[in-house]
Each structure stands twice: as structure tokens, then as C-alpha cells.
């Protein structure tokens, strides 16, 4: 299976279905506040990114990596950044385009695979904003290497990802309040025929967990210095009653 192509279609369908919170464009009120420097955006579900983690945004060349949906990119653009949104889903990029047209924002939109940023020259950006999305690809070290390549020295990357412990449990039972260990880590939906059958039938995206070694160690091996970290929680699952389920990092290219 071409996982990237399948997940592109799944996210296009999420947009058309209108049920995912991550496909809904921000309101004019949020953009108006962002133009005044008053904004709050998320890499994960519940905790907004601390304001002190953002560099001065005005005129900052910013890559919103795997970050379509008409949410974070338009807010950063309204706050003054020169924003490029890069995403695998054409329909997610359409959401950014609709906000840009509605609000008169100048944004560059590029469709592609987050593991391959060859559309950009070395040291093209000052800042990378990468919300939870690398669960939709089966390998992530290329993401960190490419991000490091396109970032300028002294630039920062903010990234969100899922704690791999989330994937050890039976997903359906966890949503119903019961925690039952079922899957070996690192997890890939595509390794389990019964999961693939259900996901194909529903049109939902295939997911992959990644080890802490590949998430944190992969950033450091690419050359990043991790200078900040916090955790966050999912909603609607019993797992979050016991442990944080997201990790967010702030990484510096020296």
C-alpha cells in the first residue's frame, strides 16, 4: 500500500466530511486578534504553545510543516510572518487558501511529502512549526533531516507528536474507558489486517507510532539542540486519565 497516497485521500475526505476539528479554518475574529499580536495556537490538543517559544514573527520566513487546515498558518501570517504551508492533502491546503483569500493574507501553499522538502533550497526558513502529523508516515528521521537542512542557523523548530505509549492499548476499548494492552511498539496500523480492514472501510487514515529514540534522538541526530519540552493530553480516551499522551519539543539549529 502507498501509505502517503492513501492518507492524502483520507485527509481530503476529512475536509469534505467537515467532522475533524483539524480541518476547520479559523474565524475572522481570530485573524483580527492575530494582526494585533494576540494569538494562541496549538501543536497538540489542549495546551497552546507558550508565547515565549515564538521568535519575533514579523517578516520571519516560516514553514508550517504538514500543517494544512486553515488554522496555524493563517494565524502566523496574520501575526506578520512570511508563511509557507506544506501539506500532503490538497483539500487541507484549500482550507488555508480560503482563509488567505478571505483575509487578504499572502501565503505560499505547497503540496508534498514531509519527508522530502526538495522544493526548498538549503537554509530557506527561520522558523518551522510542525504540529502532530508524523504519525501519518511510517518513517520520521527523514523529516528531521530535511527540516534541519531547510532551516537557517539560529532558527527554531516547534514540533508536536504522540507519546508512543498511546499505541500500546486497544483503541476502541480505550475510548470506552477500558485499558487493555494489545499492540507491540512501535505500532503500525498496516501491520494488523483487522485494523486495515476497519480503516479502509471507514476511510480513516493509517497511523504509526514512533519510538522516543526516533522522535527525540532523531532530532538530535539530525543536528538539532532540544531546548524545550512539555506534554499534553488527548481528550476522549481513558489513557489520558493516567499519563500525558503528547510531547512537544522546541529545537534549535545551532
GUKETOR-986108 format. One line per field, with one value per residue (C-alpha): residue in one letter; residue number from 1; x, y, z. Coordinates in steps of 0.5 Angstrom, whole numbers, always signed. Layout:
! residues N
aa <- a  ...
i <- NUM  ...
x <- X  ...
y <- Y  ...
z <- Z  ...
This chain:
! residues 254
aa <- x  x  x  x  x  x  x  x  x  x  x  x  x  x  x  x  x  x  x  x  x  x  x  x  x  x  x  x  x  x  x  x  x  x  x  x  x  x  x  x  x  x  x  x  x  x  x  x  x  x  x  x  x  x  x  x  x  x  x  x  x  x  x  x  x  x  x  x  x  x  x  x  x  x  x  x  x  x  x  x  x  x  x  x  x  x  x  x  x  x  x  x  x  x  x  x  x  x  x  x  x  x  x  x  x  x  x  x  x  x  x  x  x  x  x  x  x  x  x  x  x  x  x  x  x  x  x  x  x  x  x  x  x  x  x  x  x  x  x  x  x  x  x  x  x  x  x  x  x  x  x  x  x  x  x  x  x  x  x  x  x  x  x  x  x  x  x  x  x  x  x  x  x  x  x  x  x  x  x  x  x  x  x  x  x  x  x  x  x  x  x  x  x  x  x  x  x  x  x  x  x  x  x  x  x  x  x  x  x  x  x  x  x  x  x  x  x  x  x  x  x  x  x  x  x  x  x  x  x  x  x  x  x  x  x  x  x  x  x  x  x  x  x  x  x  x  x  x  x  x  x  x  x  x
i <- 1  2  3  4  5  6  7  8  9  10  11  12  13  14  15  16  17  18  19  20  21  22  23  24  25  26  27  28  29  30  31  32  33  34  35  36  37  38  39  40  41  42  43  44  45  46  47  48  49  50  51  52  53  54  55  56  57  58  59  60  61  62  63  64  65  66  67  68  69  70  71  72  73  74  75  76  77  78  79  80  81  82  83  84  85  86  87  88  89  90  91  92  93  94  95  96  97  98  99  100  101  102  103  104  105  106  107  108  109  110  111  112  113  114  115  116  117  118  119  120  121  122  123  124  125  126  127  128  129  130  131  132  133  134  135  136  137  138  139  140  141  142  143  144  145  146  147  148  149  150  151  152  153  154  155  156  157  158  159  160  161  162  163  164  165  166  167  168  169  170  171  172  173  174  175  176  177  178  179  180  181  182  183  184  185  186  187  188  189  190  191  192  193  194  195  196  197  198  199  200  201  202  203  204  205  206  207  208  209  210  211  212  213  214  215  216  217  218  219  220  221  222  223  224  225  226  227  228  229  230  231  232  233  234  235  236  237  238  239  240  241  242  243  244  245  246  247  248  249  250  251  252  253  254
x <- +0  +2  +1  +2  -3  -8  -7  -8  -14  -17  -15  -18  -24  -24  -24  -30  -34  -33  -32  -25  -23  -16  -20  -24  -21  -20  -25  -24  -24  -18  -14  -16  -13  -7  -6  -5  +0  -5  -6  -6  -4  -3  +2  -3  -10  -10  -4  -3  +5  +8  +9  +16  +17  +16  +21  +19  +15  +14  +18  +20  +21  +16  +15  +9  +11  +5  +1  -5  -12  -13  -11  -4  -1  -6  -5  +2  +1  -3  +2  +7  +11  +12  +9  +9  +4  +7  +2  +0  -7  -9  -16  -13  -9  -15  -17  -11  -12  -20  -17  -12  -17  -22  -17  -12  -6  +0  +1  +5  +2  +6  +3  +8  +11  +14  +20  +22  +23  +27  +22  +26  +33  +38  +37  +31  +27  +28  +22  +19  +12  +11  +4  +2  +3  +9  +4  +1  +8  +12  +19  +21  +28  +28  +23  +28  +34  +30  +28  +35  +37  +32  +33  +38  +43  +40  +33  +28  +23  +17  +14  +9  +8  +4  +8  +8  +5  -1  -1  +0  -7  -13  -16  -23  -23  -19  -25  -30  -26  -22  -15  -12  -5  -6  +0  +7  +11  +13  +6  +4  -4  -1  +2  -5  -10  -16  -14  -13  -20  -23  -20  -21  -28  -29  -24  -20  -12  -7  -3  +4  +8  +15  +20  +22  +29  +27  +23  +28  +34  +32  +32  +39  +42  +40  +44  +38  +39  +33  +32  +25  +19  +12  +7  -1  -7  -12  -19  -24  -19  -18  -11  -10  -13  -6  -1  +0  +0  +3  +10  +12  +19  +23  +29  +35  +39  +46
y <- +0  +7  +10  +17  +17  +13  +18  +24  +22  +20  +28  +30  +26  +29  +36  +34  +31  +37  +33  +34  +40  +40  +41  +47  +54  +60  +65  +72  +74  +70  +73  +80  +79  +76  +82  +86  +80  +77  +70  +63  +57  +49  +44  +39  +39  +43  +47  +53  +54  +59  +65  +66  +60  +64  +68  +75  +74  +80  +78  +72  +66  +61  +54  +51  +43  +38  +44  +45  +46  +54  +54  +55  +58  +64  +66  +66  +70  +75  +76  +78  +72  +70  +64  +57  +52  +45  +39  +32  +34  +38  +40  +42  +47  +49  +51  +55  +58  +60  +64  +67  +70  +72  +76  +78  +74  +73  +65  +60  +54  +47  +40  +35  +29  +32  +27  +31  +38  +39  +44  +49  +51  +50  +55  +58  +59  +62  +58  +51  +50  +42  +40  +33  +30  +25  +19  +19  +17  +10  +14  +20  +21  +24  +29  +32  +31  +35  +40  +42  +43  +48  +52  +57  +57  +60  +58  +54  +48  +47  +40  +36  +29  +23  +19  +12  +9  +11  +6  +0  +0  -3  +4  +2  +0  +6  +10  +7  +7  +0  +0  -7  -8  -10  -8  -8  -2  +2  +1  +1  +0  -3  -9  -11  -14  -13  -6  -4  -7  -3  +4  +2  +1  +8  +12  +14  +15  +10  +11  +10  +11  +12  +11  +16  +15  +17  +23  +26  +22  +23  +31  +31  +26  +31  +36  +40  +42  +41  +47  +46  +41  +40  +35  +35  +30  +27  +28  +22  +17  +13  +13  +21  +19  +16  +19  +25  +23  +28  +31  +38  +40  +46  +45  +50  +49  +52
z <- +0  -2  +5  +3  -2  +2  +8  +3  +0  +8  +10  +3  +6  +13  +10  +6  +11  +16  +22  +24  +28  +25  +18  +20  +18  +24  +24  +22  +30  +31  +25  +27  +34  +31  +27  +34  +36  +41  +38  +41  +37  +38  +37  +41  +43  +49  +51  +47  +45  +50  +47  +49  +45  +39  +35  +33  +28  +23  +17  +19  +14  +17  +14  +17  +16  +15  +18  +13  +15  +15  +22  +25  +18  +17  +25  +24  +17  +21  +26  +21  +19  +11  +11  +7  +9  +7  +7  +4  +3  -3  +1  +7  +3  +0  +7  +8  +1  +3  +10  +6  +0  +6  +10  +5  +7  +3  +4  +0  -1  -3  -3  -2  +3  +9  +9  +2  +2  -4  -6  -2  -2  +4  +9  +7  +13  +20  +24  +23  +26  +26  +29  +31  +24  +23  +26  +19  +16  +17  +18  +21  +21  +14  +17  +22  +17  +12  +17  +19  +12  +10  +17  +18  +23  +29  +27  +31  +30  +34  +34  +37  +37  +40  +46  +43  +50  +47  +42  +46  +48  +44  +41  +42  +49  +51  +48  +52  +59  +59  +58  +55  +53  +46  +41  +40  +40  +35  +33  +25  +23  +17  +21  +23  +18  +22  +23  +16  +14  +19  +17  +10  +11  +14  +10  +16  +16  +18  +24  +26  +33  +33  +39  +43  +40  +33  +36  +40  +38  +31  +32  +36  +31  +25  +29  +33  +40  +44  +49  +51  +52  +55  +55  +54  +54  +49  +50  +50  +52  +59  +57  +59  +66  +67  +63  +58  +51  +47  +47  +45  +43  +42  +38  +36  +30  +32
